[in-house]
Amino acid sequence: MALFKKRTVGKPGEWYYCLEHKKVEEGPECPAKDRFGPYATRAEAEHAMETARERNLEWENDPKWHDATKGSADED
């Protein structure tokens, strides 16, 4: 008996953004490796790439994510 069932049919109300096809899907149509989500609304899924860009910028500029210590070679 399998521990996890592979879900092949999506649930209504679950929205995903497919990175492979660059489209919004209701329910998971494509493999998990190729999608962002789930999102609560279609509009959220439509803005998935914009949200990802914004979050990446926040993380790149967050001092907690930089391990450089004082006096390291990285500082000028």
Distance bins in CASP14 RR format, pairs under 12 A and 6 or more apart:
PFRMAT RR
TARGET T0000
AUTHOR 0000-0000-0000
RMODE 2
METHOD distances of the structure
MODEL  1
4 32 0 0 0 0 0 1 0 0 0 0 0
6 28 0 0 0 0 0 1 0 0 0 0 0
6 31 0 0 0 0 0 1 0 0 0 0 0
6 32 0 0 0 0 0 1 0 0 0 0 0
7 14 0 0 0 0 0 1 0 0 0 0 0
7 16 0 0 0 0 0 1 0 0 0 0 0
7 27 0 0 0 0 1 0 0 0 0 0 0
7 28 1 0 0 1 0 0 0 0 0 0 0
7 29 0 0 0 0 0 1 0 0 0 0 0
7 31 0 0 0 0 0 1 0 0 0 0 0
7 32 0 0 0 0 1 0 0 0 0 0 0
7 38 0 0 0 0 0 1 0 0 0 0 0
8 27 0 0 0 0 0 1 0 0 0 0 0
8 28 0 0 0 0 1 0 0 0 0 0 0
8 29 0 0 0 0 1 0 0 0 0 0 0
8 30 0 0 0 0 0 1 0 0 0 0 0
8 31 0 0 0 0 0 1 0 0 0 0 0
9 25 0 0 0 0 0 1 0 0 0 0 0
9 26 0 0 0 0 0 1 0 0 0 0 0
9 27 1 0 0 1 0 0 0 0 0 0 0
9 28 0 0 0 0 1 0 0 0 0 0 0
9 29 0 0 0 0 1 0 0 0 0 0 0
10 16 0 0 0 0 1 0 0 0 0 0 0
10 25 0 0 0 0 1 0 0 0 0 0 0
10 26 1 0 0 1 0 0 0 0 0 0 0
10 27 1 1 0 0 0 0 0 0 0 0 0
10 28 1 0 1 0 0 0 0 0 0 0 0
10 29 1 0 0 1 0 0 0 0 0 0 0
10 30 0 0 0 0 0 1 0 0 0 0 0
10 35 0 0 0 0 0 1 0 0 0 0 0
10 38 0 0 0 0 1 0 0 0 0 0 0
11 25 0 0 0 0 0 1 0 0 0 0 0
11 26 0 0 0 0 1 0 0 0 0 0 0
11 27 1 0 1 0 0 0 0 0 0 0 0
11 28 0 0 0 0 1 0 0 0 0 0 0
11 29 0 0 0 0 0 1 0 0 0 0 0
11 38 0 0 0 0 1 0 0 0 0 0 0
12 25 0 0 0 0 0 1 0 0 0 0 0
12 26 1 0 0 1 0 0 0 0 0 0 0
12 27 1 0 0 1 0 0 0 0 0 0 0
12 38 0 0 0 0 0 1 0 0 0 0 0
12 42 0 0 0 0 0 1 0 0 0 0 0
13 24 0 0 0 0 0 1 0 0 0 0 0
13 25 0 0 0 0 0 1 0 0 0 0 0
13 26 1 0 0 1 0 0 0 0 0 0 0
13 27 1 0 0 1 0 0 0 0 0 0 0
13 28 0 0 0 0 0 1 0 0 0 0 0
13 37 0 0 0 0 0 1 0 0 0 0 0
13 38 0 0 0 0 1 0 0 0 0 0 0
13 39 0 0 0 0 1 0 0 0 0 0 0
13 40 1 0 0 1 0 0 0 0 0 0 0
13 41 0 0 0 0 1 0 0 0 0 0 0
13 42 0 0 0 0 1 0 0 0 0 0 0
13 44 0 0 0 0 0 1 0 0 0 0 0
13 45 0 0 0 0 0 1 0 0 0 0 0
14 24 0 0 0 0 0 1 0 0 0 0 0
14 25 0 0 0 0 1 0 0 0 0 0 0
14 26 1 0 0 1 0 0 0 0 0 0 0
14 27 1 0 1 0 0 0 0 0 0 0 0
14 28 1 0 0 1 0 0 0 0 0 0 0
14 29 0 0 0 0 0 1 0 0 0 0 0
14 35 0 0 0 0 0 1 0 0 0 0 0
14 37 1 0 0 1 0 0 0 0 0 0 0
14 38 1 0 1 0 0 0 0 0 0 0 0
14 39 1 0 0 1 0 0 0 0 0 0 0
14 40 0 0 0 0 1 0 0 0 0 0 0
14 41 0 0 0 0 0 1 0 0 0 0 0
14 42 0 0 0 0 0 1 0 0 0 0 0
14 44 0 0 0 0 0 1 0 0 0 0 0
14 45 0 0 0 0 1 0 0 0 0 0 0
15 23 0 0 0 0 0 1 0 0 0 0 0
15 24 1 0 0 1 0 0 0 0 0 0 0
15 25 1 0 0 1 0 0 0 0 0 0 0
15 26 1 0 1 0 0 0 0 0 0 0 0
15 27 1 0 0 1 0 0 0 0 0 0 0
15 28 0 0 0 0 1 0 0 0 0 0 0
15 29 0 0 0 0 0 1 0 0 0 0 0
15 35 0 0 0 0 0 1 0 0 0 0 0
15 36 0 0 0 0 1 0 0 0 0 0 0
15 37 1 0 0 1 0 0 0 0 0 0 0
15 38 1 0 0 1 0 0 0 0 0 0 0
15 39 1 0 1 0 0 0 0 0 0 0 0
15 40 1 0 0 1 0 0 0 0 0 0 0
15 41 1 0 0 1 0 0 0 0 0 0 0
15 42 1 0 1 0 0 0 0 0 0 0 0
15 43 0 0 0 0 1 0 0 0 0 0 0
15 44 1 0 0 1 0 0 0 0 0 0 0
15 45 1 1 0 0 0 0 0 0 0 0 0
15 46 0 0 0 0 1 0 0 0 0 0 0
15 47 0 0 0 0 0 1 0 0 0 0 0
15 48 0 0 0 0 1 0 0 0 0 0 0
16 23 0 0 0 0 1 0 0 0 0 0 0
16 24 1 0 0 1 0 0 0 0 0 0 0
16 25 1 0 1 0 0 0 0 0 0 0 0
16 26 1 0 0 1 0 0 0 0 0 0 0
16 27 1 0 1 0 0 0 0 0 0 0 0
16 28 1 0 1 0 0 0 0 0 0 0 0
16 29 1 0 0 1 0 0 0 0 0 0 0
16 30 1 0 0 1 0 0 0 0 0 0 0
16 31 0 0 0 0 0 1 0 0 0 0 0
16 32 0 0 0 0 1 0 0 0 0 0 0
16 34 0 0 0 0 1 0 0 0 0 0 0
16 35 1 0 1 0 0 0 0 0 0 0 0
16 36 1 0 0 1 0 0 0 0 0 0 0
16 37 1 0 1 0 0 0 0 0 0 0 0
16 38 1 0 1 0 0 0 0 0 0 0 0
16 39 1 0 0 1 0 0 0 0 0 0 0
16 40 0 0 0 0 0 1 0 0 0 0 0
16 41 0 0 0 0 0 1 0 0 0 0 0
16 42 0 0 0 0 0 1 0 0 0 0 0
16 44 0 0 0 0 0 1 0 0 0 0 0
16 45 1 0 0 1 0 0 0 0 0 0 0
16 46 0 0 0 0 0 1 0 0 0 0 0
16 48 0 0 0 0 1 0 0 0 0 0 0
17 23 1 0 0 1 0 0 0 0 0 0 0
17 24 1 0 1 0 0 0 0 0 0 0 0
17 25 1 0 0 1 0 0 0 0 0 0 0
17 26 0 0 0 0 0 1 0 0 0 0 0
17 27 0 0 0 0 0 1 0 0 0 0 0
17 28 0 0 0 0 0 1 0 0 0 0 0
17 29 0 0 0 0 0 1 0 0 0 0 0
17 30 0 0 0 0 1 0 0 0 0 0 0
17 34 0 0 0 0 1 0 0 0 0 0 0
17 35 1 0 0 1 0 0 0 0 0 0 0
17 36 1 0 1 0 0 0 0 0 0 0 0
17 37 1 0 0 1 0 0 0 0 0 0 0
17 38 0 0 0 0 1 0 0 0 0 0 0
17 39 1 0 0 1 0 0 0 0 0 0 0
17 41 0 0 0 0 0 1 0 0 0 0 0
17 42 0 0 0 0 0 1 0 0 0 0 0
17 43 0 0 0 0 0 1 0 0 0 0 0
17 44 0 0 0 0 1 0 0 0 0 0 0
17 45 1 0 1 0 0 0 0 0 0 0 0
17 46 1 0 0 1 0 0 0 0 0 0 0
17 47 0 0 0 0 1 0 0 0 0 0 0
17 48 1 1 0 0 0 0 0 0 0 0 0
17 49 1 0 0 1 0 0 0 0 0 0 0
17 50 0 0 0 0 0 1 0 0 0 0 0
17 51 0 0 0 0 1 0 0 0 0 0 0
17 52 0 0 0 0 1 0 0 0 0 0 0
18 24 1 0 0 1 0 0 0 0 0 0 0
18 25 1 0 1 0 0 0 0 0 0 0 0
18 26 0 0 0 0 0 1 0 0 0 0 0
18 27 0 0 0 0 0 1 0 0 0 0 0
18 28 0 0 0 0 1 0 0 0 0 0 0
18 29 1 0 0 1 0 0 0 0 0 0 0
18 30 1 0 1 0 0 0 0 0 0 0 0
18 31 0 0 0 0 1 0 0 0 0 0 0
18 32 0 0 0 0 0 1 0 0 0 0 0
18 33 0 0 0 0 0 1 0 0 0 0 0
18 34 1 0 1 0 0 0 0 0 0 0 0
18 35 1 0 1 0 0 0 0 0 0 0 0
18 36 0 0 0 0 1 0 0 0 0 0 0
18 37 0 0 0 0 1 0 0 0 0 0 0
18 45 0 0 0 0 1 0 0 0 0 0 0
18 46 0 0 0 0 0 1 0 0 0 0 0
18 48 0 0 0 0 1 0 0 0 0 0 0
18 49 0 0 0 0 0 1 0 0 0 0 0
19 25 0 0 0 0 0 1 0 0 0 0 0
19 30 0 0 0 0 1 0 0 0 0 0 0
19 31 0 0 0 0 0 1 0 0 0 0 0
19 32 0 0 0 0 0 1 0 0 0 0 0
19 33 0 0 0 0 1 0 0 0 0 0 0
19 34 1 0 1 0 0 0 0 0 0 0 0
19 35 1 0 0 1 0 0 0 0 0 0 0
19 36 1 0 0 1 0 0 0 0 0 0 0
19 37 0 0 0 0 0 1 0 0 0 0 0
19 45 0 0 0 0 0 1 0 0 0 0 0
19 48 0 0 0 0 1 0 0 0 0 0 0
19 49 0 0 0 0 1 0 0 0 0 0 0
19 52 0 0 0 0 1 0 0 0 0 0 0
20 29 0 0 0 0 0 1 0 0 0 0 0
20 30 1 0 1 0 0 0 0 0 0 0 0
20 31 0 0 0 0 1 0 0 0 0 0 0
20 32 0 0 0 0 0 1 0 0 0 0 0
20 33 0 0 0 0 1 0 0 0 0 0 0
20 34 1 0 1 0 0 0 0 0 0 0 0
20 35 1 0 0 1 0 0 0 0 0 0 0
20 36 0 0 0 0 0 1 0 0 0 0 0
21 29 0 0 0 0 1 0 0 0 0 0 0
21 30 1 0 0 1 0 0 0 0 0 0 0
21 31 0 0 0 0 0 1 0 0 0 0 0
21 34 0 0 0 0 1 0 0 0 0 0 0
21 35 0 0 0 0 1 0 0 0 0 0 0
22 30 0 0 0 0 0 1 0 0 0 0 0
22 34 0 0 0 0 0 1 0 0 0 0 0
22 35 0 0 0 0 0 1 0 0 0 0 0
22 36 0 0 0 0 0 1 0 0 0 0 0
22 45 0 0 0 0 0 1 0 0 0 0 0
22 46 0 0 0 0 0 1 0 0 0 0 0
22 48 0 0 0 0 0 1 0 0 0 0 0
22 49 0 0 0 0 1 0 0 0 0 0 0
23 29 0 0 0 0 1 0 0 0 0 0 0
23 30 0 0 0 0 1 0 0 0 0 0 0
23 34 0 0 0 0 0 1 0 0 0 0 0
23 35 0 0 0 0 0 1 0 0 0 0 0
23 36 0 0 0 0 0 1 0 0 0 0 0
23 42 0 0 0 0 0 1 0 0 0 0 0
23 45 0 0 0 0 1 0 0 0 0 0 0
23 46 0 0 0 0 1 0 0 0 0 0 0
23 48 0 0 0 0 0 1 0 0 0 0 0
23 49 0 0 0 0 0 1 0 0 0 0 0
24 30 0 0 0 0 0 1 0 0 0 0 0
24 35 0 0 0 0 1 0 0 0 0 0 0
24 36 0 0 0 0 0 1 0 0 0 0 0
24 37 0 0 0 0 0 1 0 0 0 0 0
24 38 0 0 0 0 0 1 0 0 0 0 0
24 39 0 0 0 0 1 0 0 0 0 0 0
24 41 0 0 0 0 0 1 0 0 0 0 0
24 42 1 0 1 0 0 0 0 0 0 0 0
24 43 0 0 0 0 1 0 0 0 0 0 0
24 44 0 0 0 0 1 0 0 0 0 0 0
24 45 1 0 1 0 0 0 0 0 0 0 0
24 46 1 0 1 0 0 0 0 0 0 0 0
24 47 0 0 0 0 1 0 0 0 0 0 0
24 48 0 0 0 0 1 0 0 0 0 0 0
24 49 0 0 0 0 0 1 0 0 0 0 0
25 31 0 0 0 0 0 1 0 0 0 0 0
25 34 0 0 0 0 0 1 0 0 0 0 0
25 35 1 0 0 1 0 0 0 0 0 0 0
25 36 0 0 0 0 0 1 0 0 0 0 0
25 37 0 0 0 0 1 0 0 0 0 0 0
25 38 0 0 0 0 1 0 0 0 0 0 0
25 39 0 0 0 0 0 1 0 0 0 0 0
25 42 0 0 0 0 1 0 0 0 0 0 0
25 45 1 0 0 1 0 0 0 0 0 0 0
25 46 0 0 0 0 0 1 0 0 0 0 0
25 48 0 0 0 0 0 1 0 0 0 0 0
26 35 0 0 0 0 0 1 0 0 0 0 0
26 37 0 0 0 0 0 1 0 0 0 0 0
26 38 0 0 0 0 1 0 0 0 0 0 0
26 39 0 0 0 0 0 1 0 0 0 0 0
26 40 0 0 0 0 0 1 0 0 0 0 0
26 41 0 0 0 0 0 1 0 0 0 0 0
26 42 1 0 0 1 0 0 0 0 0 0 0
26 45 0 0 0 0 1 0 0 0 0 0 0
26 46 0 0 0 0 0 1 0 0 0 0 0
27 35 0 0 0 0 1 0 0 0 0 0 0
27 37 0 0 0 0 1 0 0 0 0 0 0
27 38 1 0 0 1 0 0 0 0 0 0 0
27 39 0 0 0 0 0 1 0 0 0 0 0
27 42 0 0 0 0 0 1 0 0 0 0 0
27 45 0 0 0 0 1 0 0 0 0 0 0
28 34 0 0 0 0 1 0 0 0 0 0 0
28 35 1 0 0 1 0 0 0 0 0 0 0
28 36 0 0 0 0 0 1 0 0 0 0 0
28 37 0 0 0 0 1 0 0 0 0 0 0
28 38 1 0 0 1 0 0 0 0 0 0 0
28 39 0 0 0 0 0 1 0 0 0 0 0
28 45 0 0 0 0 0 1 0 0 0 0 0
29 35 0 0 0 0 1 0 0 0 0 0 0
30 36 0 0 0 0 0 1 0 0 0 0 0
30 37 0 0 0 0 0 1 0 0 0 0 0
32 38 0 0 0 0 0 1 0 0 0 0 0
35 45 0 0 0 0 1 0 0 0 0 0 0
35 48 0 0 0 0 1 0 0 0 0 0 0
35 49 0 0 0 0 0 1 0 0 0 0 0
35 52 0 0 0 0 0 1 0 0 0 0 0
36 44 0 0 0 0 1 0 0 0 0 0 0
36 45 1 0 0 1 0 0 0 0 0 0 0
36 46 0 0 0 0 0 1 0 0 0 0 0
36 47 0 0 0 0 0 1 0 0 0 0 0
36 48 1 0 1 0 0 0 0 0 0 0 0
36 49 0 0 0 0 1 0 0 0 0 0 0
36 50 0 0 0 0 0 1 0 0 0 0 0
36 51 0 0 0 0 1 0 0 0 0 0 0
36 52 1 0 0 1 0 0 0 0 0 0 0
36 53 0 0 0 0 0 1 0 0 0 0 0
36 55 0 0 0 0 0 1 0 0 0 0 0
37 44 0 0 0 0 1 0 0 0 0 0 0
37 45 1 0 0 1 0 0 0 0 0 0 0
37 46 0 0 0 0 0 1 0 0 0 0 0
37 47 0 0 0 0 0 1 0 0 0 0 0
37 48 1 0 0 1 0 0 0 0 0 0 0
37 49 0 0 0 0 0 1 0 0 0 0 0
37 51 0 0 0 0 0 1 0 0 0 0 0
37 52 0 0 0 0 0 1 0 0 0 0 0
38 44 0 0 0 0 1 0 0 0 0 0 0
38 45 0 0 0 0 1 0 0 0 0 0 0
38 48 0 0 0 0 0 1 0 0 0 0 0
39 45 1 0 1 0 0 0 0 0 0 0 0
39 46 0 0 0 0 1 0 0 0 0 0 0
39 47 0 0 0 0 1 0 0 0 0 0 0
39 48 1 0 0 1 0 0 0 0 0 0 0
39 51 0 0 0 0 1 0 0 0 0 0 0
39 52 0 0 0 0 0 1 0 0 0 0 0
41 47 0 0 0 0 1 0 0 0 0 0 0
41 48 0 0 0 0 0 1 0 0 0 0 0
42 48 0 0 0 0 0 1 0 0 0 0 0
43 50 0 0 0 0 0 1 0 0 0 0 0
43 51 0 0 0 0 0 1 0 0 0 0 0
44 50 0 0 0 0 0 1 0 0 0 0 0
44 51 1 0 0 1 0 0 0 0 0 0 0
44 52 0 0 0 0 0 1 0 0 0 0 0
45 51 0 0 0 0 1 0 0 0 0 0 0
45 52 0 0 0 0 0 1 0 0 0 0 0
47 53 0 0 0 0 0 1 0 0 0 0 0
47 54 0 0 0 0 1 0 0 0 0 0 0
47 55 0 0 0 0 0 1 0 0 0 0 0
48 54 0 0 0 0 0 1 0 0 0 0 0
48 55 0 0 0 0 0 1 0 0 0 0 0
49 55 0 0 0 0 0 1 0 0 0 0 0
49 56 0 0 0 0 0 1 0 0 0 0 0
50 56 0 0 0 0 0 1 0 0 0 0 0
50 57 0 0 0 0 0 1 0 0 0 0 0
51 57 0 0 0 0 0 1 0 0 0 0 0
51 58 0 0 0 0 0 1 0 0 0 0 0
52 58 0 0 0 0 0 1 0 0 0 0 0
52 59 0 0 0 0 0 1 0 0 0 0 0
53 59 0 0 0 0 0 1 0 0 0 0 0
53 60 0 0 0 0 0 1 0 0 0 0 0
54 60 0 0 0 0 0 1 0 0 0 0 0
54 61 0 0 0 0 0 1 0 0 0 0 0
55 61 0 0 0 0 0 1 0 0 0 0 0
55 62 0 0 0 0 0 1 0 0 0 0 0
55 65 0 0 0 0 0 1 0 0 0 0 0
56 62 0 0 0 0 0 1 0 0 0 0 0
56 65 0 0 0 0 0 1 0 0 0 0 0
57 65 0 0 0 0 0 1 0 0 0 0 0
58 64 0 0 0 0 0 1 0 0 0 0 0
58 65 0 0 0 0 1 0 0 0 0 0 0
59 65 1 0 1 0 0 0 0 0 0 0 0
59 66 0 0 0 0 0 1 0 0 0 0 0
60 66 0 0 0 0 1 0 0 0 0 0 0
66 72 0 0 0 0 0 1 0 0 0 0 0
66 74 0 0 0 0 1 0 0 0 0 0 0
66 75 0 0 0 0 0 1 0 0 0 0 0
67 74 0 0 0 0 1 0 0 0 0 0 0
68 74 1 0 1 0 0 0 0 0 0 0 0
68 75 1 0 0 1 0 0 0 0 0 0 0
68 76 0 0 0 0 0 1 0 0 0 0 0
69 75 0 0 0 0 1 0 0 0 0 0 0
END
